[in-house]
Amino acid sequence: MNNIYKLFYTRWPAVAWTLGIFILLSAPGEDSSSEAVIPYFDKWVHAILCGVHVWFWCFYLNTRLRNGKRKQLFLLVFLITCIYGVLMEYYQKFFVRNRDFEYADMIADITGAAAGWLIAYLKIKGKKIGPHGNEGRNQN
């Protein structure tokens, strides 16, 4: 197994994604009044960022957990991601130039986190996924 493949079973993709969200949402906004080509593009970006955030953390935790703790920790990841998304909106409001504070962005963050949680839960519930060749083996 190559080292890049093994890297995906560590915490680093989830940590990098978390930092990436912070960096993207900390960038000063563009000072333009033009409409986006894709309707609600900003909301889709928020939803995808938070959905993938939940997925990465659930995937990482799944490689380290027993079945009994999976549901609770997946739910905790979802809740932490929702809080992170809401706090990032307030951070943008007070500390980032040319960024708007929008409740709709918070809703998109929560919706994306819920979708990420649902996909993670349905995809990897009951499966111990790891770099040791036991993908797909039911652990119930």
N, C-alpha and C positions, 0 to 999 in steps of 0.2 A: 504494500500500500504506500503510495507516495505521500510526502509531507504535506502537500496542499490539501489532499483529501482529509488527512488527519486533522488539519487545522480547523475544518468545519465542525469538528466534534469538541472543540475547546470553547471557552467563553469569548474569545477574541472577536469573532464576527458580530456577536451581540453587543459587545462593548464598543466596537468600531461603529456600528449602526447607531447606537445611542449618542455617541459623540458627533457623528455625522448629522443627526437631526439637530443637535444643538448648534453646530456650525452653520447649517443651512438656514435655520430660523433666526440666527444672529446676524446674518448678512443684512446690510441696509437695503430697504426696499427701493424699487425704481420709482422715480418721481415722474410718473406718466399717467395720464388719464385715459389712455387707450384701452379698449376692451380686449380681453383675451380671445384668441381664435377658438379655443375650446371652452364651451360654457362651463362655468364652475371649476375651471382647471385647478385653481388654488385649493379648493375643497378636496378634489381627487388626490392632490399631492399630500395633503394632510392625512387623508384616510390611508393612503398607501404607506406613508412613512410609519404611521402608528401600527398598522396591520403587520407589516414586516418586522417591526420592533417586537411585537408580541410573539410572532412566529420564531424569530431567532432565539429569544430567551426561553421559550417553551421547548424548542428543539435542544438547546444546551442543557436545560434542567432535566429533560427526559433521559439524557445519556447518563445522568447521575442519580436518578431517583428510583425508589421502589414504588410499586403501583399505589399503595395506600396514600402517598403524599402527592401524587401527580395532580389530582383534581384541585386540591387546595392551592398548590403552588401555581398552577396554570391560572386560576382565578386571581391569585395575588398579583401575578405578572400583568394580567388584564387591568386590574385596579391601579397598579403603579403606573402603567402606561397612560391611563386616563388622567391621572393626577399630573403626570409629566406634561401631557399635552395642554392641560388647562394652565399649569404654571408657565409654560413656554409662551402662551398668549399674553399673560400678564407681564412676563419678562420683555416681550416685544413692545408692549404698550409703554412701559416706563424706561426701557434702556436701549431700544433699537430705533435708529433714525428711519423715518419714512415707512414705518410698518404700521398697519392698522390692527386694532384690537377688534376681533369679531367673535361673537358667540357662535356663529355658524362654523368657524374654524374649530372651536371646541367640540361641537357636535360631530364634525367630520373626524376629529381625532378619536372620539369615543366610538363612533361607528366603525372606523378602520380597526381600532383595537378589538372591538367585538368580533369583527370578521376574522381577524388574525387568530383570536382565541378559538373561535368555532372551527376554523380550518385545522389549527393545531390539535384541538381536542378530538375531532373526528378522524384526523389522519394518523395521529400517533397514540391515541388512548389504548392502553393495554399492550403496547409494543415497547420493548426495550430496544432503542436504536443506539447503536454505538459502532465504533471502528473495529470491533472484534468479530465481525461477520455474523452477528445475530439479529440483523435487521429483519423485521417482519415476524419474528417468533413471538407468539402470544404468551404474555407473562401472567395471565389471570389464573 
